[in-house]
C-alpha cells in the first residue's frame, strides 16, 4: 500500500514541522524521522492504527506520533492521512 496525505493534512503536518523547527530544528528532524518510520509501518500494516476514541463509529483510524495524532482512512490500495492534530487539541470529526 501507499501512504499519501490529503492536501489539508499535508499542510497541517508541514505547519507543525515548521513551528517546531523555528524553536528546535533537532526536534523537528526527530519528529519527521519518527513519522517516516510509523507511516512506513502503516503502509505494510494499514489496520495497525486504532479506532479514534472520540469517534469509534467512524471508519477512520489513527496512529500517534507523540505529540501528534495522524488520522487516516484506507481507500483501495492507499492509506490517506486526512488530518494531523496535536494531542492536546480536541479533534473534530475527520
PDB file with one MODEL, atoms N, CA, C and O in Angstrom:
MODEL        1
ATOM      1  N   UNK A   1       0.837  -1.182   0.000  1.00  0.00           N
ATOM      2  CA  UNK A   1       0.000   0.000   0.000  1.00  0.00           C
ATOM      3  C   UNK A   1       0.880   1.243   0.000  1.00  0.00           C
ATOM      4  O   UNK A   1       2.047   1.220   0.394  1.00  0.00           O
ATOM      5  N   UNK A   2       0.277   2.306  -0.451  1.00  0.00           N
ATOM      6  CA  UNK A   2       0.958   3.597  -0.422  1.00  0.00           C
ATOM      7  C   UNK A   2       0.329   4.447   0.665  1.00  0.00           C
ATOM      8  O   UNK A   2      -0.856   4.307   0.969  1.00  0.00           O
ATOM      9  N   UNK A   3       1.125   5.327   1.249  1.00  0.00           N
ATOM     10  CA  UNK A   3       0.626   6.295   2.214  1.00  0.00           C
ATOM     11  C   UNK A   3       0.716   7.662   1.568  1.00  0.00           C
ATOM     12  O   UNK A   3       1.774   8.074   1.093  1.00  0.00           O
ATOM     13  N   UNK A   4      -0.408   8.357   1.557  1.00  0.00           N
ATOM     14  CA  UNK A   4      -0.457   9.696   0.962  1.00  0.00           C
ATOM     15  C   UNK A   4      -1.193  10.631   1.910  1.00  0.00           C
ATOM     16  O   UNK A   4      -2.038  10.212   2.700  1.00  0.00           O
ATOM     17  N   UNK A   5      -0.851  11.900   1.808  1.00  0.00           N
ATOM     18  CA  UNK A   5      -1.509  12.926   2.595  1.00  0.00           C
ATOM     19  C   UNK A   5      -2.534  13.649   1.729  1.00  0.00           C
ATOM     20  O   UNK A   5      -2.277  13.919   0.555  1.00  0.00           O
ATOM     21  N   UNK A   6      -3.694  13.963   2.302  1.00  0.00           N
ATOM     22  CA  UNK A   6      -4.589  14.884   1.626  1.00  0.00           C
ATOM     23  C   UNK A   6      -3.900  16.250   1.682  1.00  0.00           C
ATOM     24  O   UNK A   6      -3.043  16.462   2.541  1.00  0.00           O
ATOM     25  N   UNK A   7      -4.250  17.180   0.791  1.00  0.00           N
ATOM     26  CA  UNK A   7      -3.596  18.500   0.840  1.00  0.00           C
ATOM     27  C   UNK A   7      -3.720  19.187   2.207  1.00  0.00           C
ATOM     28  O   UNK A   7      -2.763  19.799   2.681  1.00  0.00           O
ATOM     29  N   UNK A   8      -4.882  19.088   2.833  1.00  0.00           N
ATOM     30  CA  UNK A   8      -5.048  19.759   4.135  1.00  0.00           C
ATOM     31  C   UNK A   8      -4.203  19.092   5.216  1.00  0.00           C
ATOM     32  O   UNK A   8      -3.622  19.781   6.054  1.00  0.00           O
ATOM     33  N   UNK A   9      -4.124  17.766   5.210  1.00  0.00           N
ATOM     34  CA  UNK A   9      -3.307  17.066   6.203  1.00  0.00           C
ATOM     35  C   UNK A   9      -1.824  17.352   5.990  1.00  0.00           C
ATOM     36  O   UNK A   9      -1.070  17.497   6.952  1.00  0.00           O
ATOM     37  N   UNK A  10      -1.410  17.431   4.733  1.00  0.00           N
ATOM     38  CA  UNK A  10      -0.016  17.760   4.441  1.00  0.00           C
ATOM     39  C   UNK A  10       0.318  19.165   4.951  1.00  0.00           C
ATOM     40  O   UNK A  10       1.384  19.387   5.526  1.00  0.00           O
ATOM     41  N   UNK A  11      -0.588  20.093   4.740  1.00  0.00           N
ATOM     42  CA  UNK A  11      -0.376  21.465   5.216  1.00  0.00           C
ATOM     43  C   UNK A  11      -0.296  21.503   6.743  1.00  0.00           C
ATOM     44  O   UNK A  11       0.522  22.230   7.306  1.00  0.00           O
ATOM     45  N   UNK A  12      -1.142  20.723   7.408  1.00  0.00           N
ATOM     46  CA  UNK A  12      -1.115  20.674   8.878  1.00  0.00           C
ATOM     47  C   UNK A  12       0.217  20.121   9.381  1.00  0.00           C
ATOM     48  O   UNK A  12       0.804  20.661  10.318  1.00  0.00           O
ATOM     49  N   UNK A  13       0.687  19.050   8.760  1.00  0.00           N
ATOM     50  CA  UNK A  13       1.947  18.442   9.192  1.00  0.00           C
ATOM     51  C   UNK A  13       3.126  19.366   8.911  1.00  0.00           C
ATOM     52  O   UNK A  13       3.998  19.533   9.764  1.00  0.00           O
ATOM     53  N   UNK A  14       3.160  19.963   7.736  1.00  0.00           N
ATOM     54  CA  UNK A  14       4.261  20.876   7.410  1.00  0.00           C
ATOM     55  C   UNK A  14       4.245  22.100   8.315  1.00  0.00           C
ATOM     56  O   UNK A  14       5.303  22.607   8.690  1.00  0.00           O
ATOM     57  N   UNK A  15       3.072  22.574   8.665  1.00  0.00           N
ATOM     58  CA  UNK A  15       2.963  23.704   9.585  1.00  0.00           C
ATOM     59  C   UNK A  15       3.518  23.334  10.959  1.00  0.00           C
ATOM     60  O   UNK A  15       4.240  24.117  11.575  1.00  0.00           O
ATOM     61  N   UNK A  16       3.178  22.146  11.428  1.00  0.00           N
ATOM     62  CA  UNK A  16       3.687  21.686  12.722  1.00  0.00           C
ATOM     63  C   UNK A  16       5.206  21.566  12.687  1.00  0.00           C
ATOM     64  O   UNK A  16       5.893  22.015  13.604  1.00  0.00           O
ATOM     65  N   UNK A  17       5.727  20.958  11.621  1.00  0.00           N
ATOM     66  CA  UNK A  17       7.184  20.833  11.496  1.00  0.00           C
ATOM     67  C   UNK A  17       7.851  22.203  11.460  1.00  0.00           C
ATOM     68  O   UNK A  17       8.884  22.403  12.100  1.00  0.00           O
ATOM     69  N   UNK A  18       7.280  23.138  10.728  1.00  0.00           N
ATOM     70  CA  UNK A  18       7.841  24.486  10.640  1.00  0.00           C
ATOM     71  C   UNK A  18       7.847  25.186  11.981  1.00  0.00           C
ATOM     72  O   UNK A  18       8.813  25.860  12.340  1.00  0.00           O
ATOM     73  N   UNK A  19       6.764  25.022  12.715  1.00  0.00           N
ATOM     74  CA  UNK A  19       6.676  25.637  14.044  1.00  0.00           C
ATOM     75  C   UNK A  19       7.747  25.069  14.979  1.00  0.00           C
ATOM     76  O   UNK A  19       8.421  25.814  15.691  1.00  0.00           O
ATOM     77  N   UNK A  20       7.890  23.763  14.968  1.00  0.00           N
ATOM     78  CA  UNK A  20       8.896  23.115  15.816  1.00  0.00           C
ATOM     79  C   UNK A  20      10.298  23.516  15.381  1.00  0.00           C
ATOM     80  O   UNK A  20      11.160  23.789  16.216  1.00  0.00           O
ATOM     81  N   UNK A  21      10.522  23.552  14.073  1.00  0.00           N
ATOM     82  CA  UNK A  21      11.860  23.846  13.546  1.00  0.00           C
ATOM     83  C   UNK A  21      12.352  25.232  13.950  1.00  0.00           C
ATOM     84  O   UNK A  21      13.546  25.426  14.178  1.00  0.00           O
ATOM     85  N   UNK A  22      11.445  26.186  14.037  1.00  0.00           N
ATOM     86  CA  UNK A  22      11.857  27.541  14.432  1.00  0.00           C
ATOM     87  C   UNK A  22      12.489  27.552  15.816  1.00  0.00           C
ATOM     88  O   UNK A  22      13.440  28.293  16.064  1.00  0.00           O
ATOM     89  N   UNK A  23      11.961  26.733  16.715  1.00  0.00           N
ATOM     90  CA  UNK A  23      12.467  26.697  18.085  1.00  0.00           C
ATOM     91  C   UNK A  23      13.533  25.633  18.312  1.00  0.00           C
ATOM     92  O   UNK A  23      14.455  25.814  19.108  1.00  0.00           O
ATOM     93  N   UNK A  24      13.387  24.505  17.588  1.00  0.00           N
ATOM     94  CA  UNK A  24      14.282  23.386  17.860  1.00  0.00           C
ATOM     95  C   UNK A  24      14.409  22.514  16.604  1.00  0.00           C
ATOM     96  O   UNK A  24      13.656  21.554  16.440  1.00  0.00           O
ATOM     97  N   UNK A  25      15.354  22.844  15.718  1.00  0.00           N
ATOM     98  CA  UNK A  25      15.500  22.083  14.479  1.00  0.00           C
ATOM     99  C   UNK A  25      15.711  20.586  14.699  1.00  0.00           C
ATOM    100  O   UNK A  25      15.221  19.766  13.922  1.00  0.00           O
ATOM    101  N   UNK A  26      16.437  20.233  15.750  1.00  0.00           N
ATOM    102  CA  UNK A  26      16.675  18.809  16.019  1.00  0.00           C
ATOM    103  C   UNK A  26      15.369  18.091  16.356  1.00  0.00           C
ATOM    104  O   UNK A  26      15.169  16.952  15.933  1.00  0.00           O
ATOM    105  N   UNK A  27      14.488  18.728  17.100  1.00  0.00           N
ATOM    106  CA  UNK A  27      13.199  18.120  17.446  1.00  0.00           C
ATOM    107  C   UNK A  27      12.332  17.943  16.204  1.00  0.00           C
ATOM    108  O   UNK A  27      11.617  16.947  16.092  1.00  0.00           O
ATOM    109  N   UNK A  28      12.384  18.884  15.278  1.00  0.00           N
ATOM    110  CA  UNK A  28      11.619  18.771  14.034  1.00  0.00           C
ATOM    111  C   UNK A  28      12.125  17.590  13.210  1.00  0.00           C
ATOM    112  O   UNK A  28      11.330  16.824  12.665  1.00  0.00           O
ATOM    113  N   UNK A  29      13.430  17.446  13.120  1.00  0.00           N
ATOM    114  CA  UNK A  29      14.012  16.317  12.394  1.00  0.00           C
ATOM    115  C   UNK A  29      13.647  15.000  13.067  1.00  0.00           C
ATOM    116  O   UNK A  29      13.371  14.011  12.388  1.00  0.00           O
ATOM    117  N   UNK A  30      13.643  14.982  14.399  1.00  0.00           N
ATOM    118  CA  UNK A  30      13.262  13.782  15.141  1.00  0.00           C
ATOM    119  C   UNK A  30      11.812  13.405  14.850  1.00  0.00           C
ATOM    120  O   UNK A  30      11.510  12.235  14.619  1.00  0.00           O
ATOM    121  N   UNK A  31      10.912  14.394  14.861  1.00  0.00           N
ATOM    122  CA  UNK A  31       9.505  14.121  14.555  1.00  0.00           C
ATOM    123  C   UNK A  31       9.362  13.577  13.137  1.00  0.00           C
ATOM    124  O   UNK A  31       8.621  12.619  12.916  1.00  0.00           O
ATOM    125  N   UNK A  32      10.054  14.171  12.187  1.00  0.00           N
ATOM    126  CA  UNK A  32       9.993  13.713  10.802  1.00  0.00           C
ATOM    127  C   UNK A  32      10.501  12.272  10.677  1.00  0.00           C
ATOM    128  O   UNK A  32       9.913  11.464   9.957  1.00  0.00           O
ATOM    129  N   UNK A  33      11.575  11.958  11.367  1.00  0.00           N
ATOM    130  CA  UNK A  33      12.132  10.599  11.339  1.00  0.00           C
ATOM    131  C   UNK A  33      11.156   9.591  11.927  1.00  0.00           C
ATOM    132  O   UNK A  33      10.940   8.519  11.362  1.00  0.00           O
ATOM    133  N   UNK A  34      10.561   9.946  13.080  1.00  0.00           N
ATOM    134  CA  UNK A  34       9.587   9.050  13.708  1.00  0.00           C
ATOM    135  C   UNK A  34       8.344   8.899  12.839  1.00  0.00           C
ATOM    136  O   UNK A  34       7.796   7.803  12.726  1.00  0.00           O
ATOM    137  N   UNK A  35       7.895   9.988  12.225  1.00  0.00           N
ATOM    138  CA  UNK A  35       6.723   9.924  11.344  1.00  0.00           C
ATOM    139  C   UNK A  35       7.002   9.008  10.152  1.00  0.00           C
ATOM    140  O   UNK A  35       6.151   8.200   9.780  1.00  0.00           O
ATOM    141  N   UNK A  36       8.180   9.128   9.556  1.00  0.00           N
ATOM    142  CA  UNK A  36       8.525   8.257   8.428  1.00  0.00           C
ATOM    143  C   UNK A  36       8.492   6.792   8.830  1.00  0.00           C
ATOM    144  O   UNK A  36       8.002   5.953   8.074  1.00  0.00           O
ATOM    145  N   UNK A  37       9.010   6.475  10.014  1.00  0.00           N
ATOM    146  CA  UNK A  37       9.024   5.086  10.475  1.00  0.00           C
ATOM    147  C   UNK A  37       7.607   4.558  10.691  1.00  0.00           C
ATOM    148  O   UNK A  37       7.274   3.461  10.244  1.00  0.00           O
ATOM    149  N   UNK A  38       6.781   5.336  11.372  1.00  0.00           N
ATOM    150  CA  UNK A  38       5.412   4.893  11.657  1.00  0.00           C
ATOM    151  C   UNK A  38       4.584   4.801  10.381  1.00  0.00           C
ATOM    152  O   UNK A  38       3.818   3.853  10.207  1.00  0.00           O
ATOM    153  N   UNK A  39       4.730   5.770   9.494  1.00  0.00           N
ATOM    154  CA  UNK A  39       3.952   5.741   8.262  1.00  0.00           C
ATOM    155  C   UNK A  39       4.423   4.629   7.325  1.00  0.00           C
ATOM    156  O   UNK A  39       3.627   4.103   6.547  1.00  0.00           O
ATOM    157  N   UNK A  40       5.696   4.267   7.388  1.00  0.00           N
ATOM    158  CA  UNK A  40       6.186   3.113   6.615  1.00  0.00           C
ATOM    159  C   UNK A  40       5.559   1.825   7.136  1.00  0.00           C
ATOM    160  O   UNK A  40       5.188   0.946   6.359  1.00  0.00           O
ATOM    161  N   UNK A  41       5.445   1.723   8.454  1.00  0.00           N
ATOM    162  CA  UNK A  41       4.786   0.552   9.045  1.00  0.00           C
ATOM    163  C   UNK A  41       3.324   0.516   8.630  1.00  0.00           C
ATOM    164  O   UNK A  41       2.777  -0.548   8.338  1.00  0.00           O
ATOM    165  N   UNK A  42       2.696   1.684   8.606  1.00  0.00           N
ATOM    166  CA  UNK A  42       1.296   1.778   8.219  1.00  0.00           C
ATOM    167  C   UNK A  42       1.084   1.302   6.780  1.00  0.00           C
ATOM    168  O   UNK A  42       0.048   0.712   6.471  1.00  0.00           O
ATOM    169  N   UNK A  43       2.045   1.549   5.912  1.00  0.00           N
ATOM    170  CA  UNK A  43       1.950   1.072   4.529  1.00  0.00           C
ATOM    171  C   UNK A  43       1.915  -0.449   4.483  1.00  0.00           C
ATOM    172  O   UNK A  43       1.230  -1.032   3.643  1.00  0.00           O
ATOM    173  N   UNK A  44       2.643  -1.083   5.371  1.00  0.00           N
ATOM    174  CA  UNK A  44       2.677  -2.550   5.423  1.00  0.00           C
ATOM    175  C   UNK A  44       1.517  -3.134   6.214  1.00  0.00           C
ATOM    176  O   UNK A  44       1.012  -4.206   5.881  1.00  0.00           O
ATOM    177  N   UNK A  45       1.092  -2.434   7.262  1.00  0.00           N
ATOM    178  CA  UNK A  45       0.046  -2.921   8.157  1.00  0.00           C
ATOM    179  C   UNK A  45      -1.002  -1.818   8.370  1.00  0.00           C
ATOM    180  O   UNK A  45      -1.040  -1.199   9.433  1.00  0.00           O
ATOM    181  N   UNK A  46      -1.840  -1.575   7.373  1.00  0.00           N
ATOM    182  CA  UNK A  46      -2.751  -0.438   7.444  1.00  0.00           C
ATOM    183  C   UNK A  46      -3.771  -0.503   8.578  1.00  0.00           C
ATOM    184  O   UNK A  46      -4.298   0.531   8.991  1.00  0.00           O
ATOM    185  N   UNK A  47      -4.051  -1.672   9.075  1.00  0.00           N
ATOM    186  CA  UNK A  47      -5.005  -1.792  10.179  1.00  0.00           C
ATOM    187  C   UNK A  47      -4.333  -1.699  11.543  1.00  0.00           C
ATOM    188  O   UNK A  47      -4.974  -1.936  12.567  1.00  0.00           O
ATOM    189  N   UNK A  48      -3.049  -1.358  11.567  1.00  0.00           N
ATOM    190  CA  UNK A  48      -2.329  -1.328  12.837  1.00  0.00           C
ATOM    191  C   UNK A  48      -2.681  -0.121  13.700  1.00  0.00           C
ATOM    192  O   UNK A  48      -2.394  -0.116  14.897  1.00  0.00           O
ATOM    193  N   UNK A  49      -3.294   0.897  13.114  1.00  0.00           N
ATOM    194  CA  UNK A  49      -3.743   2.039  13.896  1.00  0.00           C
ATOM    195  C   UNK A  49      -4.971   1.662  14.705  1.00  0.00           C
ATOM    196  O   UNK A  49      -5.545   0.587  14.531  1.00  0.00           O
ATOM    197  N   UNK A  50      -5.358   2.552  15.579  1.00  0.00           N
ATOM    198  CA  UNK A  50      -6.525   2.259  16.419  1.00  0.00           C
ATOM    199  C   UNK A  50      -7.723   3.081  15.958  1.00  0.00           C
ATOM    200  O   UNK A  50      -7.584   4.081  15.255  1.00  0.00           O
ATOM    201  N   UNK A  51      -8.903   2.630  16.374  1.00  0.00           N
ATOM    202  CA  UNK A  51     -10.108   3.420  16.143  1.00  0.00           C
ATOM    203  C   UNK A  51      -9.956   4.727  16.908  1.00  0.00           C
ATOM    204  O   UNK A  51      -9.318   4.762  17.960  1.00  0.00           O
ATOM    205  N   UNK A  52     -10.531   5.785  16.395  1.00  0.00           N
ATOM    206  CA  UNK A  52     -10.439   7.083  17.049  1.00  0.00           C
ATOM    207  C   UNK A  52     -11.369   7.062  18.260  1.00  0.00           C
ATOM    208  O   UNK A  52     -12.582   6.936  18.094  1.00  0.00           O
ATOM    209  N   UNK A  53     -10.823   7.182  19.483  1.00  0.00           N
ATOM    210  CA  UNK A  53     -11.657   7.047  20.682  1.00  0.00           C
ATOM    211  C   UNK A  53     -12.860   7.989  20.714  1.00  0.00           C
ATOM    212  O   UNK A  53     -13.929   7.608  21.190  1.00  0.00           O
ATOM    213  N   UNK A  54     -12.697   9.200  20.219  1.00  0.00           N
ATOM    214  CA  UNK A  54     -13.794  10.170  20.236  1.00  0.00           C
ATOM    215  C   UNK A  54     -14.882   9.852  19.206  1.00  0.00           C
ATOM    216  O   UNK A  54     -16.022  10.298  19.343  1.00  0.00           O
ATOM    217  N   UNK A  55     -14.524   9.079  18.173  1.00  0.00           N
ATOM    218  CA  UNK A  55     -15.456   8.761  17.090  1.00  0.00           C
ATOM    219  C   UNK A  55     -15.349   7.279  16.713  1.00  0.00           C
ATOM    220  O   UNK A  55     -14.992   6.969  15.577  1.00  0.00           O
ATOM    221  N   UNK A  56     -15.646   6.358  17.634  1.00  0.00           N
ATOM    222  CA  UNK A  56     -15.438   4.930  17.356  1.00  0.00           C
ATOM    223  C   UNK A  56     -16.302   4.385  16.217  1.00  0.00           C
ATOM    224  O   UNK A  56     -15.987   3.340  15.648  1.00  0.00           O
ATOM    225  N   UNK A  57     -17.383   5.084  15.884  1.00  0.00           N
ATOM    226  CA  UNK A  57     -18.275   4.598  14.828  1.00  0.00           C
ATOM    227  C   UNK A  57     -17.752   4.907  13.427  1.00  0.00           C
ATOM    228  O   UNK A  57     -18.259   4.361  12.446  1.00  0.00           O
ATOM    229  N   UNK A  58     -16.761   5.762  13.322  1.00  0.00           N
ATOM    230  CA  UNK A  58     -16.232   6.143  12.007  1.00  0.00           C
ATOM    231  C   UNK A  58     -15.222   5.117  11.504  1.00  0.00           C
ATOM    232  O   UNK A  58     -14.567   4.439  12.296  1.00  0.00           O
ATOM    233  N   UNK A  59     -15.099   5.007  10.179  1.00  0.00           N
ATOM    234  CA  UNK A  59     -14.128   4.055   9.625  1.00  0.00           C
ATOM    235  C   UNK A  59     -12.682   4.557   9.704  1.00  0.00           C
ATOM    236  O   UNK A  59     -11.753   3.770   9.523  1.00  0.00           O
ATOM    237  N   UNK A  60     -12.479   5.840   9.970  1.00  0.00           N
ATOM    238  CA  UNK A  60     -11.123   6.360  10.071  1.00  0.00           C
ATOM    239  C   UNK A  60     -10.441   5.788  11.318  1.00  0.00           C
ATOM    240  O   UNK A  60     -11.088   5.380  12.283  1.00  0.00           O
ATOM    241  N   UNK A  61      -9.113   5.776  11.254  1.00  0.00           N
ATOM    242  CA  UNK A  61      -8.294   5.276  12.362  1.00  0.00           C
ATOM    243  C   UNK A  61      -7.225   6.328  12.649  1.00  0.00           C
ATOM    244  O   UNK A  61      -7.160   7.363  11.986  1.00  0.00           O
ATOM    245  N   UNK A  62      -6.396   6.048  13.637  1.00  0.00           N
ATOM    246  CA  UNK A  62      -5.323   6.979  13.949  1.00  0.00           C
ATOM    247  C   UNK A  62      -4.080   6.234  14.386  1.00  0.00           C
ATOM    248  O   UNK A  62      -4.144   5.122  14.912  1.00  0.00           O
ATOM    249  N   UNK A  63      -2.947   6.877  14.154  1.00  0.00           N
ATOM    250  CA  UNK A  63      -1.679   6.466  14.752  1.00  0.00           C
ATOM    251  C   UNK A  63      -1.159   7.689  15.497  1.00  0.00           C
ATOM    252  O   UNK A  63      -1.375   8.830  15.090  1.00  0.00           O
ATOM    253  N   UNK A  64      -0.479   7.422  16.578  1.00  0.00           N
ATOM    254  CA  UNK A  64       0.049   8.505  17.397  1.00  0.00           C
ATOM    255  C   UNK A  64       1.556   8.551  17.250  1.00  0.00           C
ATOM    256  O   UNK A  64       2.253   7.555  17.441  1.00  0.00           O
ATOM    257  N   UNK A  65       2.037   9.727  16.908  1.00  0.00           N
ATOM    258  CA  UNK A  65       3.466  10.000  16.835  1.00  0.00           C
ATOM    259  C   UNK A  65       3.656  11.198  17.759  1.00  0.00           C
ATOM    260  O   UNK A  65       3.556  12.349  17.334  1.00  0.00           O
ATOM    261  N   UNK A  66       3.932  10.908  19.031  1.00  0.00           N
ATOM    262  CA  UNK A  66       3.899  11.970  20.049  1.00  0.00           C
ATOM    263  C   UNK A  66       4.664  13.217  19.635  1.00  0.00           C
ATOM    264  O   UNK A  66       5.791  13.132  19.149  1.00  0.00           O
ATOM    265  N   UNK A  67       4.048  14.369  19.829  1.00  0.00           N
ATOM    266  CA  UNK A  67       2.759  14.622  20.465  1.00  0.00           C
ATOM    267  C   UNK A  67       1.614  14.763  19.464  1.00  0.00           C
ATOM    268  O   UNK A  67       0.607  15.393  19.785  1.00  0.00           O
ATOM    269  N   UNK A  68       1.735  14.199  18.264  1.00  0.00           N
ATOM    270  CA  UNK A  68       0.724  14.380  17.223  1.00  0.00           C
ATOM    271  C   UNK A  68      -0.076  13.119  16.968  1.00  0.00           C
ATOM    272  O   UNK A  68       0.401  12.000  17.157  1.00  0.00           O
ATOM    273  N   UNK A  69      -1.305  13.334  16.534  1.00  0.00           N
ATOM    274  CA  UNK A  69      -2.199  12.259  16.138  1.00  0.00           C
ATOM    275  C   UNK A  69      -2.408  12.381  14.627  1.00  0.00           C
ATOM    276  O   UNK A  69      -2.770  13.445  14.125  1.00  0.00           O
ATOM    277  N   UNK A  70      -2.179  11.292  13.921  1.00  0.00           N
ATOM    278  CA  UNK A  70      -2.365  11.239  12.478  1.00  0.00           C
ATOM    279  C   UNK A  70      -3.624  10.414  12.207  1.00  0.00           C
ATOM    280  O   UNK A  70      -3.661   9.216  12.490  1.00  0.00           O
ATOM    281  N   UNK A  71      -4.648  11.059  11.660  1.00  0.00           N
ATOM    282  CA  UNK A  71      -5.907  10.391  11.358  1.00  0.00           C
ATOM    283  C   UNK A  71      -5.865   9.934   9.909  1.00  0.00           C
ATOM    284  O   UNK A  71      -5.418  10.669   9.028  1.00  0.00           O
ATOM    285  N   UNK A  72      -6.334   8.715   9.668  1.00  0.00           N
ATOM    286  CA  UNK A  72      -6.251   8.190   8.305  1.00  0.00           C
ATOM    287  C   UNK A  72      -7.450   7.319   7.960  1.00  0.00           C
ATOM    288  O   UNK A  72      -8.197   6.865   8.828  1.00  0.00           O
ATOM    289  N   UNK A  73      -7.604   7.103   6.658  1.00  0.00           N
ATOM    290  CA  UNK A  73      -8.593   6.163   6.151  1.00  0.00           C
ATOM    291  C   UNK A  73      -7.927   5.355   5.037  1.00  0.00           C
ATOM    292  O   UNK A  73      -6.966   5.799   4.408  1.00  0.00           O
ATOM    293  N   UNK A  74      -8.454   4.189   4.819  1.00  0.00           N
ATOM    294  CA  UNK A  74      -7.928   3.303   3.776  1.00  0.00           C
ATOM    295  C   UNK A  74      -8.921   3.332   2.614  1.00  0.00           C
ATOM    296  O   UNK A  74     -10.120   3.114   2.793  1.00  0.00           O
ATOM    297  N   UNK A  75      -8.400   3.602   1.438  1.00  0.00           N
ATOM    298  CA  UNK A  75      -9.242   3.603   0.240  1.00  0.00           C
ATOM    299  C   UNK A  75      -8.469   2.886  -0.860  1.00  0.00           C
ATOM    300  O   UNK A  75      -7.446   3.368  -1.347  1.00  0.00           O
ATOM    301  N   UNK A  76      -8.979   1.743  -1.229  1.00  0.00           N
ATOM    302  CA  UNK A  76      -8.284   0.939  -2.235  1.00  0.00           C
ATOM    303  C   UNK A  76      -6.936   0.491  -1.702  1.00  0.00           C
ATOM    304  O   UNK A  76      -6.848  -0.118  -0.635  1.00  0.00           O
ATOM    305  N   UNK A  77      -5.896   0.793  -2.446  1.00  0.00           N
ATOM    306  CA  UNK A  77      -4.542   0.415  -2.039  1.00  0.00           C
ATOM    307  C   UNK A  77      -3.765   1.600  -1.487  1.00  0.00           C
ATOM    308  O   UNK A  77      -2.535   1.630  -1.525  1.00  0.00           O
ATOM    309  N   UNK A  78      -4.512   2.580  -0.971  1.00  0.00           N
ATOM    310  CA  UNK A  78      -3.869   3.786  -0.442  1.00  0.00           C
ATOM    311  C   UNK A  78      -4.353   4.064   0.974  1.00  0.00           C
ATOM    312  O   UNK A  78      -5.545   3.979   1.266  1.00  0.00           O
ATOM    313  N   UNK A  79      -3.418   4.393   1.838  1.00  0.00           N
ATOM    314  CA  UNK A  79      -3.721   4.888   3.173  1.00  0.00           C
ATOM    315  C   UNK A  79      -3.661   6.412   3.074  1.00  0.00           C
ATOM    316  O   UNK A  79      -2.600   6.977   2.809  1.00  0.00           O
ATOM    317  N   UNK A  80      -4.790   7.072   3.284  1.00  0.00           N
ATOM    318  CA  UNK A  80      -4.861   8.526   3.177  1.00  0.00           C
ATOM    319  C   UNK A  80      -4.793   9.148   4.560  1.00  0.00           C
ATOM    320  O   UNK A  80      -5.671   8.919   5.391  1.00  0.00           O
ATOM    321  N   UNK A  81      -3.753   9.935   4.809  1.00  0.00           N
ATOM    322  CA  UNK A  81      -3.679  10.722   6.034  1.00  0.00           C
ATOM    323  C   UNK A  81      -4.617  11.900   5.799  1.00  0.00           C
ATOM    324  O   UNK A  81      -4.398  12.702   4.891  1.00  0.00           O
ATOM    325  N   UNK A  82      -5.660  12.004   6.618  1.00  0.00           N
ATOM    326  CA  UNK A  82      -6.683  13.028   6.380  1.00  0.00           C
ATOM    327  C   UNK A  82      -6.576  14.210   7.331  1.00  0.00           C
ATOM    328  O   UNK A  82      -7.140  15.270   7.061  1.00  0.00           O
ATOM    329  N   UNK A  83      -5.857  14.046   8.446  1.00  0.00           N
ATOM    330  CA  UNK A  83      -5.696  15.156   9.386  1.00  0.00           C
ATOM    331  C   UNK A  83      -4.522  14.855  10.308  1.00  0.00           C
ATOM    332  O   UNK A  83      -4.209  13.699  10.590  1.00  0.00           O
ATOM    333  N   UNK A  84      -3.882  15.920  10.768  1.00  0.00           N
ATOM    334  CA  UNK A  84      -2.788  15.821  11.736  1.00  0.00           C
ATOM    335  C   UNK A  84      -3.090  16.843  12.822  1.00  0.00           C
ATOM    336  O   UNK A  84      -3.224  18.034  12.539  1.00  0.00           O
ATOM    337  N   UNK A  85      -3.197  16.380  14.064  1.00  0.00           N
ATOM    338  CA  UNK A  85      -3.538  17.273  15.168  1.00  0.00           C
ATOM    339  C   UNK A  85      -2.574  17.051  16.329  1.00  0.00           C
ATOM    340  O   UNK A  85      -2.117  15.935  16.576  1.00  0.00           O
ATOM    341  N   UNK A  86      -2.283  18.120  17.020  1.00  0.00           N
ATOM    342  CA  UNK A  86      -1.516  17.998  18.257  1.00  0.00           C
ATOM    343  C   UNK A  86      -2.377  17.240  19.254  1.00  0.00           C
ATOM    344  O   UNK A  86      -3.594  17.423  19.283  1.00  0.00           O
ATOM    345  N   UNK A  87      -1.776  16.406  20.056  1.00  0.00           N
ATOM    346  CA  UNK A  87      -2.512  15.595  21.013  1.00  0.00           C
ATOM    347  C   UNK A  87      -3.322  16.397  22.019  1.00  0.00           C
ATOM    348  O   UNK A  87      -4.287  15.881  22.582  1.00  0.00           O
ATOM    349  N   UNK A  88      -2.947  17.649  22.255  1.00  0.00           N
ATOM    350  CA  UNK A  88      -3.684  18.489  23.199  1.00  0.00           C
ATOM    351  C   UNK A  88      -4.949  19.075  22.579  1.00  0.00           C
ATOM    352  O   UNK A  88      -5.809  19.587  23.296  1.00  0.00           O
ATOM    353  N   UNK A  89      -5.070  19.005  21.255  1.00  0.00           N
ATOM    354  CA  UNK A  89      -6.258  19.531  20.589  1.00  0.00           C
ATOM    355  C   UNK A  89      -7.400  18.516  20.649  1.00  0.00           C
ATOM    356  O   UNK A  89      -7.176  17.311  20.535  1.00  0.00           O
ATOM    357  N   UNK A  90      -8.592  18.999  20.824  1.00  0.00           N
ATOM    358  CA  UNK A  90      -9.772  18.144  20.733  1.00  0.00           C
ATOM    359  C   UNK A  90     -10.059  17.965  19.244  1.00  0.00           C
ATOM    360  O   UNK A  90     -10.279  18.948  18.536  1.00  0.00           O
ATOM    361  N   UNK A  91     -10.059  16.716  18.762  1.00  0.00           N
ATOM    362  CA  UNK A  91     -10.238  16.530  17.320  1.00  0.00           C
ATOM    363  C   UNK A  91     -11.669  16.802  16.883  1.00  0.00           C
ATOM    364  O   UNK A  91     -12.631  16.533  17.602  1.00  0.00           O
ATOM    365  N   UNK A  92     -11.770  17.346  15.676  1.00  0.00           N
ATOM    366  CA  UNK A  92     -13.064  17.467  15.021  1.00  0.00           C
ATOM    367  C   UNK A  92     -13.293  16.172  14.260  1.00  0.00           C
ATOM    368  O   UNK A  92     -12.348  15.431  13.987  1.00  0.00           O
ATOM    369  N   UNK A  93     -14.526  15.902  13.922  1.00  0.00           N
ATOM    370  CA  UNK A  93     -14.815  14.701  13.166  1.00  0.00           C
ATOM    371  C   UNK A  93     -14.079  14.769  11.830  1.00  0.00           C
ATOM    372  O   UNK A  93     -14.274  15.715  11.067  1.00  0.00           O
ATOM    373  N   UNK A  94     -13.216  13.754  11.531  1.00  0.00           N
ATOM    374  CA  UNK A  94     -12.457  13.782  10.277  1.00  0.00           C
ATOM    375  C   UNK A  94     -13.370  13.679   9.061  1.00  0.00           C
ATOM    376  O   UNK A  94     -12.891  13.687   7.927  1.00  0.00           O
TER     377      UNK A  94
ENDMDL
END
